[in-house]
Amino acid sequence: MLRLVTVASVLSSNLGARPAPVIDTTDDASTGYWAYRLSVSPQDIAAAIDEVGPSVAAVRRHLGK
């Protein structure tokens, strides 16, 4: 039997799969992940965080990504 569900319920149940909205500068894996995702070096990520803070959105804007 097929069970129909709303799109909103599916999206809300999948929140754990999203990356954090901020970059954890104390975690090398987090910094490395965002450096890979944004195609920049970890040093560039660190410099951007120093300039605009750890928000992923702010870092993306700063790096033009």
HURANOR-V810834 format. One record per residue. RES is the residue in three letters. PSI is psi in degrees with one decimal (none if undefined). D_LAST is the distance of its C-alpha to the last C-alpha in Angstrom with 2 decimals. Layout:
res=RES psi=PSI d_last=D_LAST
res=RES psi=PSI d_last=D_LAST
This chain:
res=MET psi=138.9 d_last=44.62
res=LEU psi=134.7 d_last=41.21
res=ARG psi=123.7 d_last=39.67
res=LEU psi=138.1 d_last=37.39
res=VAL psi=161.1 d_last=34.74
res=THR psi=155.6 d_last=32.33
res=VAL psi=-40.5 d_last=28.62
res=ALA psi=-39.2 d_last=28.09
res=SER psi=-34.6 d_last=30.25
res=VAL psi=-45.2 d_last=28.37
res=LEU psi=-40.6 d_last=24.95
res=SER psi=-26.4 d_last=26.48
res=SER psi=-9.0 d_last=28.15
res=ASN psi=23.1 d_last=24.96
res=LEU psi=-28.7 d_last=23.28
res=GLY psi=-16.6 d_last=23.85
res=ALA psi=-11.4 d_last=21.47
res=ARG psi=143.4 d_last=18.34
res=PRO psi=159.5 d_last=16.57
res=ALA psi=147.8 d_last=17.29
res=PRO psi=-4.0 d_last=15.31
res=VAL psi=154.6 d_last=15.56
res=ILE psi=122.3 d_last=15.23
res=ASP psi=106.7 d_last=18.83
res=THR psi=-14.2 d_last=19.17
res=THR psi=-7.5 d_last=22.71
res=ASP psi=112.3 d_last=21.81
res=ASP psi=-32.7 d_last=20.77
res=ALA psi=-40.0 d_last=20.02
res=SER psi=-45.4 d_last=17.46
res=THR psi=-42.7 d_last=15.74
res=GLY psi=-39.8 d_last=16.06
res=TYR psi=-48.8 d_last=14.76
res=TRP psi=-31.6 d_last=11.41
res=ALA psi=-44.1 d_last=11.30
res=TYR psi=-47.7 d_last=12.14
res=ARG psi=-34.3 d_last=9.81
res=LEU psi=2.9 d_last=6.64
res=SER psi=47.3 d_last=8.89
res=VAL psi=172.5 d_last=9.84
res=SER psi=158.4 d_last=13.32
res=PRO psi=-30.4 d_last=14.82
res=GLN psi=-37.3 d_last=15.87
res=ASP psi=-38.8 d_last=12.44
res=ILE psi=-46.6 d_last=11.83
res=ALA psi=-42.1 d_last=15.32
res=ALA psi=-40.7 d_last=14.91
res=ALA psi=-40.2 d_last=11.96
res=ILE psi=-39.1 d_last=14.22
res=ASP psi=-34.6 d_last=17.09
res=GLU psi=-47.6 d_last=15.54
res=VAL psi=-3.9 d_last=14.22
res=GLY psi=176.6 d_last=15.75
res=PRO psi=2.4 d_last=15.07
res=SER psi=129.4 d_last=13.48
res=VAL psi=-41.5 d_last=10.54
res=ALA psi=-42.6 d_last=9.44
res=ALA psi=-40.6 d_last=10.13
res=VAL psi=-42.8 d_last=8.43
res=ARG psi=-47.0 d_last=4.96
res=ARG psi=-43.8 d_last=6.21
res=HIS psi=-39.4 d_last=7.82
res=LEU psi=-5.4 d_last=5.53
res=GLY psi=33.3 d_last=3.83
res=LYS psi=none d_last=0.00
